[in-house]
Amino acid sequence: MARLKGSGKRKPLLLLAHLDVVEAPRVDWTTDPFKFEEIDGYYYARGSSDDKAMGSIFVANMIRMKKEKFMPDRDIILALTADEEGGDHNGVDWLLKNHKELIDAEYALNEGGRGQEKDGKKILNQVQLSEKVFNSFTLEVVNKGGHSSQPRKDNAIYTMARALENLDNFDFPVNLNEGTRVYFERSSKIETGQLAADMAEMVKPNYNPEALKRLSVYPNYNALLRTTCVATMISGGHAENALPQDVTTNINCRILPGEDPEMIRQTLIKVIDNPIITVTSKNKAKISPPSGMNPDVFGPIEKVTQKMWPGVPVVPTMSTGATDGAYLRVAGIPTYGVSGIFGDASDSRAHGKDERIGVKSYYDGQEFLYQLVKEMSQKTSVKRND
């Protein structure tokens, strides 16, 4: 942790990045995933985009502001933490429980929002306002089993298969929040053709069901529209010549902010429609409220975006995955995922093979975040730019 002292006129601004990364088997990569290399205009390494880019940028920018003798009107706090990708000792959670005073802030800037390019052209700068809630459920069928030479109609595998078919045919209702509503409204002005029309349709009070049907075909848009639950693991049976006595399936749900995980469990029970199948929550969901489109934050983001990339719109978004922003939002610290680091929307390699980040994109993001932090640390009158 580091703190650049300010005048104290306003509550601090927190800059957050995690230092841990996911596994990366060497055999899967073209390069050594844990050796930092620059190749053909890209930085390659596990964590290069998630999230060592922002961590290193924040460090460099803090040093730059210190050397410039910059006097912000609020303290600027930097926290580089561990176990965002997994583990039992999440750094942000630990800080909030043990030393909240060290990171208590009016706002926080974190990962979760990136700039998107298409055919080499910058099309939008994303700001993450919220993220879906991770909750897995175990479906279980218990049966007395028997010899495979005498099949039974209540075969546990078939019972589970019918339940999963019901789930596959079910969609949770549409539920847009402030951020996702603005996302579709602004994205409709960027896209073209039927996709643009369908996005514009979805923000209407009485949207056309056919527009919803077409948008739901896209996994990324479908995930923004509603809570999703999907089977990810299944296990059952104990011998090839015996009827299964126990079959379990893991159902992973990504729940929209504001929706009750217990109500999602009850919905699964209704959809499965079989009382012999139990539905049990596997984890305690970390519920976090969305951060609002506050002009004190969006004003500077839009100002710097237009200064660096004129005409590129700022678009709020909701992460379908998870970040440490959830812990901060629960603790009452509005958190905004924004980086100014642009990349091709169809070539996201975080958590994947040959993770990389463009060299120019990296330094553009560094300058963007430098200017943004200074804008948010010098009291000026800003107006929301719709």
C-alpha positions as CSV (number, residue, x, y, z in Angstrom):
1,M,0.0,0.0,0.0
2,A,1.0,3.6,-0.6
3,R,-0.6,7.0,0.0
4,L,0.0,10.3,-1.7
5,K,-1.2,12.9,0.9
6,G,-3.5,15.6,-0.3
7,S,-5.1,18.7,1.3
8,G,-7.9,16.6,2.8
9,K,-10.7,18.7,1.4
10,R,-12.4,15.5,0.2
11,K,-12.4,11.9,1.1
12,P,-9.6,9.8,-0.5
13,L,-9.6,8.1,-3.9
14,L,-8.6,4.5,-3.9
15,L,-6.6,2.9,-6.7
16,L,-6.9,-0.9,-6.6
17,A,-5.2,-3.7,-8.5
18,H,-4.5,-7.4,-7.7
19,L,-1.1,-9.0,-8.2
20,D,-2.1,-12.7,-8.3
21,V,-2.7,-14.5,-11.6
22,V,-4.4,-17.7,-12.7
23,E,-2.4,-20.9,-13.6
24,A,-0.8,-21.1,-17.0
25,P,0.7,-24.5,-18.1
26,R,3.8,-23.9,-20.1
27,V,2.8,-26.6,-22.6
28,D,-0.2,-24.6,-23.7
29,W,1.7,-21.4,-24.4
30,T,3.7,-20.3,-27.4
31,T,6.0,-18.4,-25.0
32,D,6.9,-19.0,-21.3
33,P,3.9,-17.6,-19.5
34,F,6.0,-16.5,-16.6
35,K,8.6,-14.7,-18.6
36,F,7.8,-11.2,-19.6
37,E,8.5,-10.7,-23.4
38,E,7.8,-8.0,-26.0
39,I,7.0,-9.5,-29.4
40,D,5.6,-7.6,-32.4
41,G,4.2,-4.7,-30.5
42,Y,2.7,-6.8,-27.6
43,Y,3.7,-7.6,-24.1
44,Y,3.3,-11.3,-23.4
45,A,3.0,-12.9,-20.0
46,R,0.4,-14.4,-17.7
47,G,-1.2,-11.5,-15.9
48,S,-0.1,-8.9,-18.5
49,S,-3.7,-7.8,-18.9
50,D,-5.2,-9.2,-15.8
51,D,-4.2,-7.3,-13.7
52,K,-0.5,-6.5,-13.6
53,A,-1.0,-3.8,-16.3
54,M,-3.1,-1.6,-14.0
55,G,-1.0,-2.5,-11.0
56,S,2.2,-1.3,-12.7
57,I,0.5,1.7,-14.2
58,F,-0.8,2.9,-10.8
59,V,2.7,2.5,-9.4
60,A,4.3,4.5,-12.2
61,N,1.7,7.2,-12.0
62,M,2.0,7.6,-8.3
63,I,5.8,8.0,-8.7
64,R,5.2,10.6,-11.5
65,M,2.8,12.6,-9.3
66,K,5.1,12.5,-6.4
67,K,8.0,13.8,-8.5
68,E,5.8,16.5,-9.9
69,K,5.0,17.6,-6.3
70,F,1.3,17.3,-7.3
71,M,-0.9,18.4,-4.4
72,P,-4.4,16.7,-4.7
73,D,-7.4,17.9,-2.8
74,R,-7.8,14.4,-1.4
75,D,-5.4,11.6,-0.4
76,I,-4.7,9.1,-3.3
77,I,-4.4,5.6,-1.9
78,L,-2.8,2.7,-3.8
79,A,-3.6,-0.9,-2.8
80,L,-2.1,-3.9,-4.5
81,T,-3.7,-7.0,-3.2
82,A,-3.6,-10.8,-3.4
83,D,-6.0,-13.7,-4.0
84,E,-8.5,-12.0,-6.4
85,E,-8.2,-15.0,-8.7
86,G,-8.9,-17.5,-5.9
87,G,-7.6,-18.6,-2.5
88,D,-8.8,-18.3,1.1
89,H,-7.2,-14.9,2.0
90,N,-8.5,-12.2,-0.3
91,G,-6.5,-9.1,0.3
92,V,-9.4,-6.6,-0.1
93,D,-11.7,-8.6,2.1
94,W,-8.9,-8.8,4.8
95,L,-8.2,-5.1,4.6
96,L,-11.9,-4.2,5.0
97,K,-12.3,-6.5,8.0
98,N,-9.0,-5.5,9.7
99,H,-7.9,-2.1,8.5
100,K,-10.8,-0.4,6.7
101,E,-9.4,3.0,7.7
102,L,-6.4,2.4,5.4
103,I,-8.6,2.1,2.3
104,D,-11.7,4.0,3.2
105,A,-12.4,6.2,0.2
106,E,-15.2,8.2,-1.5
107,Y,-14.6,6.3,-4.7
108,A,-12.3,3.5,-6.0
109,L,-10.9,2.8,-9.5
110,N,-10.4,-0.9,-10.3
111,E,-10.2,-3.3,-13.2
112,G,-13.4,-4.4,-15.0
113,G,-13.7,-1.9,-17.8
114,R,-11.6,-1.8,-21.0
115,G,-11.6,0.1,-24.3
116,Q,-12.9,-1.9,-27.3
117,E,-11.6,-1.8,-30.8
118,K,-13.0,-3.2,-34.0
119,D,-10.9,-3.5,-37.2
120,G,-8.3,-1.3,-35.5
121,K,-10.8,1.5,-34.7
122,K,-11.6,2.5,-31.2
123,I,-15.4,2.1,-30.7
124,L,-16.1,2.6,-27.0
125,N,-14.5,3.0,-23.5
126,Q,-16.2,0.8,-21.0
127,V,-16.8,1.6,-17.3
128,Q,-17.8,-1.3,-15.0
129,L,-20.5,-0.2,-12.6
130,S,-21.5,-3.6,-11.3
131,E,-20.9,-7.3,-11.5
132,K,-23.0,-10.4,-11.3
133,V,-23.1,-12.5,-8.1
134,F,-21.4,-15.9,-8.2
135,N,-23.5,-18.7,-6.6
136,S,-23.2,-22.4,-7.3
137,F,-25.9,-25.0,-6.5
138,T,-25.7,-28.8,-6.2
139,L,-28.5,-30.8,-7.7
140,E,-28.6,-34.4,-6.3
141,V,-30.6,-37.5,-7.0
142,V,-30.3,-40.4,-4.6
143,N,-31.6,-43.9,-5.7
144,K,-31.3,-47.4,-4.2
145,G,-29.7,-48.5,-7.5
146,G,-29.5,-52.2,-8.4
147,H,-28.1,-54.5,-11.1
148,S,-27.8,-53.1,-14.5
149,S,-29.4,-56.2,-16.0
150,Q,-32.7,-55.1,-14.5
151,P,-33.1,-51.4,-15.5
152,R,-35.6,-49.2,-13.6
153,K,-37.7,-46.3,-14.8
154,D,-36.4,-44.1,-12.0
155,N,-32.8,-44.4,-13.1
156,A,-31.0,-41.5,-11.3
157,I,-29.1,-40.5,-14.5
158,Y,-32.2,-40.2,-16.6
159,T,-34.0,-38.3,-13.8
160,M,-31.1,-35.8,-13.7
161,A,-31.1,-35.6,-17.5
162,R,-34.8,-34.6,-17.6
163,A,-34.2,-32.0,-14.9
164,L,-31.3,-30.5,-16.9
165,E,-33.3,-30.4,-20.0
166,N,-35.9,-28.4,-18.2
167,L,-33.2,-26.0,-17.1
168,D,-31.8,-25.7,-20.6
169,N,-35.2,-24.7,-21.9
170,F,-35.7,-22.0,-19.2
171,D,-34.7,-18.3,-19.3
172,F,-34.7,-16.0,-16.3
173,P,-36.7,-12.8,-16.8
174,V,-35.0,-9.7,-18.2
175,N,-33.9,-7.2,-15.5
176,L,-32.0,-4.1,-16.6
177,N,-30.4,-1.8,-14.1
178,E,-29.2,1.8,-14.6
179,G,-25.9,0.7,-16.0
180,T,-27.1,-2.0,-18.4
181,R,-29.9,0.1,-19.6
182,V,-27.5,2.9,-20.6
183,Y,-25.2,0.2,-22.0
184,F,-27.8,-0.9,-24.6
185,E,-28.9,2.6,-25.3
186,R,-25.4,3.9,-26.1
187,S,-24.3,0.6,-27.8
188,S,-27.3,0.9,-30.2
189,K,-25.7,4.1,-31.6
190,I,-22.4,2.3,-32.2
191,E,-23.7,-1.0,-33.8
192,T,-25.5,-1.1,-37.1
193,G,-28.4,-3.0,-38.7
194,Q,-30.7,-5.4,-36.8
195,L,-28.4,-5.5,-33.8
196,A,-28.5,-1.8,-33.3
197,A,-32.3,-1.8,-33.7
198,D,-32.7,-4.6,-31.2
199,M,-30.5,-2.8,-28.6
200,A,-32.5,0.3,-28.9
201,E,-35.7,-1.7,-28.6
202,M,-34.6,-3.3,-25.3
203,V,-34.6,0.1,-23.4
204,K,-38.2,0.8,-24.3
205,P,-40.9,0.1,-21.6
206,N,-42.7,-2.4,-23.8
207,Y,-39.9,-3.9,-26.0
208,N,-40.6,-6.3,-28.8
209,P,-40.2,-9.9,-27.7
210,E,-38.6,-10.7,-31.0
211,A,-35.8,-8.3,-30.3
212,L,-35.2,-10.0,-27.0
213,K,-35.1,-13.4,-28.7
214,R,-32.5,-12.2,-31.2
215,L,-30.3,-10.5,-28.6
216,S,-30.5,-13.6,-26.3
217,V,-28.7,-15.7,-29.0
218,Y,-25.5,-13.7,-28.2
219,P,-24.0,-15.2,-25.0
220,N,-22.5,-11.8,-23.9
221,Y,-25.7,-9.8,-24.4
222,N,-27.9,-12.6,-22.9
223,A,-25.7,-12.5,-19.8
224,L,-26.2,-8.7,-19.4
225,L,-30.0,-9.1,-19.8
226,R,-30.7,-11.6,-17.1
227,T,-29.5,-14.0,-14.4
228,T,-28.1,-17.1,-15.9
229,C,-27.7,-20.6,-14.5
230,V,-25.8,-23.4,-16.3
231,A,-24.6,-26.9,-15.6
232,T,-20.8,-27.1,-15.4
233,M,-20.0,-30.4,-13.7
234,I,-21.8,-33.8,-13.4
235,S,-20.9,-37.0,-11.6
236,G,-22.8,-40.3,-11.0
237,G,-22.6,-44.0,-10.9
238,H,-20.1,-46.3,-9.3
239,A,-19.7,-49.3,-11.7
240,E,-20.5,-50.1,-15.4
241,N,-22.7,-53.0,-14.4
242,A,-24.7,-51.2,-11.6
243,L,-27.5,-48.8,-11.6
244,P,-26.5,-45.4,-10.3
245,Q,-27.2,-44.7,-6.6
246,D,-26.2,-41.0,-6.5
247,V,-26.0,-38.4,-9.3
248,T,-24.9,-34.8,-8.7
249,T,-24.7,-31.8,-11.0
250,N,-23.1,-28.4,-10.3
251,I,-25.2,-25.5,-11.5
252,N,-23.3,-22.2,-11.6
253,C,-25.4,-19.1,-11.5
254,R,-24.4,-15.6,-12.2
255,I,-27.1,-13.5,-10.5
256,L,-27.9,-9.9,-11.3
257,P,-27.2,-7.4,-8.6
258,G,-30.3,-6.8,-6.5
259,E,-31.8,-10.3,-7.0
260,D,-32.0,-12.7,-4.0
261,P,-29.9,-15.9,-4.3
262,E,-32.5,-17.8,-2.3
263,M,-35.2,-16.8,-4.8
264,I,-32.9,-18.1,-7.5
265,R,-32.7,-21.4,-5.7
266,Q,-36.5,-21.6,-5.4
267,T,-36.8,-20.8,-9.1
268,L,-34.4,-23.7,-9.9
269,I,-36.6,-26.0,-7.8
270,K,-39.7,-25.0,-9.7
271,V,-38.0,-25.3,-13.1
272,I,-36.6,-28.8,-12.3
273,D,-40.0,-29.8,-11.1
274,N,-39.1,-33.0,-9.4
275,P,-39.3,-33.3,-5.6
276,I,-36.8,-36.1,-5.4
277,I,-34.0,-33.8,-6.6
278,T,-32.5,-31.6,-3.9
279,V,-31.1,-28.2,-4.7
280,T,-28.4,-26.9,-2.2
281,S,-26.4,-23.7,-2.3
282,K,-22.6,-24.4,-2.3
283,N,-21.4,-21.0,-1.3
284,K,-22.5,-17.8,0.4
285,A,-23.2,-15.4,-2.4
286,K,-21.2,-12.1,-2.2
287,I,-24.0,-9.7,-3.0
288,S,-22.9,-6.2,-4.1
289,P,-25.0,-3.2,-5.2
290,P,-24.3,-1.4,-8.4
291,S,-22.3,1.8,-8.4
292,G,-24.3,4.8,-9.7
293,M,-23.5,6.9,-12.8
294,N,-22.2,9.6,-10.5
295,P,-21.2,12.8,-12.5
296,D,-18.2,13.3,-10.2
297,V,-16.8,10.1,-11.7
298,F,-18.3,10.0,-15.2
299,G,-17.6,13.6,-15.8
300,P,-13.8,13.2,-15.6
301,I,-13.9,9.8,-17.4
302,E,-15.8,11.4,-20.3
303,K,-13.6,14.5,-20.3
304,V,-10.3,12.5,-20.5
305,T,-11.8,10.1,-23.0
306,Q,-12.8,12.8,-25.4
307,K,-9.5,14.6,-25.0
308,M,-7.5,11.5,-25.9
309,W,-9.9,9.8,-28.3
310,P,-12.4,12.4,-29.7
311,G,-15.8,10.9,-30.5
312,V,-15.3,7.6,-28.6
313,P,-18.3,7.1,-26.3
314,V,-18.1,6.1,-22.6
315,V,-20.3,3.1,-22.1
316,P,-21.2,1.7,-18.7
317,T,-21.2,-2.1,-18.3
318,M,-21.8,-4.9,-15.9
319,S,-19.1,-7.6,-15.5
320,T,-20.5,-11.2,-15.9
321,G,-17.4,-12.4,-14.0
322,A,-16.1,-11.2,-10.7
323,T,-13.6,-8.6,-9.4
324,D,-12.6,-7.3,-6.0
325,G,-14.9,-4.4,-6.6
326,A,-17.7,-6.5,-5.1
327,Y,-16.1,-6.3,-1.6
328,L,-15.7,-2.5,-1.9
329,R,-19.3,-1.9,-3.0
330,V,-20.6,-3.9,-0.1
331,A,-18.5,-1.8,2.2
332,G,-20.0,1.4,0.9
333,I,-17.2,2.4,-1.4
334,P,-18.6,3.0,-5.0
335,T,-16.2,1.3,-7.4
336,Y,-15.6,1.9,-11.1
337,G,-13.8,-0.4,-13.4
338,V,-12.0,1.7,-15.9
339,S,-8.6,1.5,-17.5
340,G,-8.4,3.3,-20.9
341,I,-6.6,0.2,-22.2
342,F,-7.9,-0.7,-25.6
343,G,-7.9,-4.0,-27.3
344,D,-9.8,-6.0,-30.0
345,A,-13.1,-7.1,-28.6
346,S,-12.8,-10.5,-30.3
347,D,-9.3,-11.2,-28.9
348,S,-9.5,-11.1,-25.1
349,R,-6.9,-13.5,-23.7
350,A,-7.2,-12.9,-20.0
351,H,-7.1,-16.3,-18.3
352,G,-6.3,-17.9,-21.7
353,K,-3.4,-19.0,-23.9
354,D,-0.8,-16.4,-24.8
355,E,-2.2,-13.6,-22.7
356,R,-1.0,-10.2,-24.0
357,I,-1.5,-6.5,-24.1
358,G,-0.6,-4.1,-26.8
359,V,2.5,-1.9,-26.0
360,K,0.8,1.2,-27.3
361,S,-2.4,0.4,-25.6
362,Y,-0.6,-0.1,-22.3
363,Y,1.0,3.4,-22.5
364,D,-2.2,5.0,-23.7
365,G,-3.9,3.5,-20.6
366,Q,-1.1,4.8,-18.4
367,E,-1.7,8.3,-19.7
368,F,-5.5,8.0,-19.4
369,L,-5.4,6.8,-15.8
370,Y,-2.8,9.5,-15.0
371,Q,-5.1,12.3,-16.3
372,L,-8.2,10.7,-14.8
373,V,-6.8,10.5,-11.3
374,K,-5.6,14.1,-11.5
375,E,-9.1,15.2,-12.8
376,M,-10.7,13.4,-9.9
377,S,-8.3,14.9,-7.4
378,Q,-8.7,18.6,-8.3
379,K,-12.1,20.0,-7.5
380,T,-13.8,21.3,-10.6
381,S,-17.3,21.8,-11.7
382,V,-18.2,18.8,-13.9
383,K,-21.4,18.1,-15.7
384,R,-22.7,14.8,-16.8
385,N,-22.4,14.3,-20.5
386,D,-25.3,12.2,-21.8
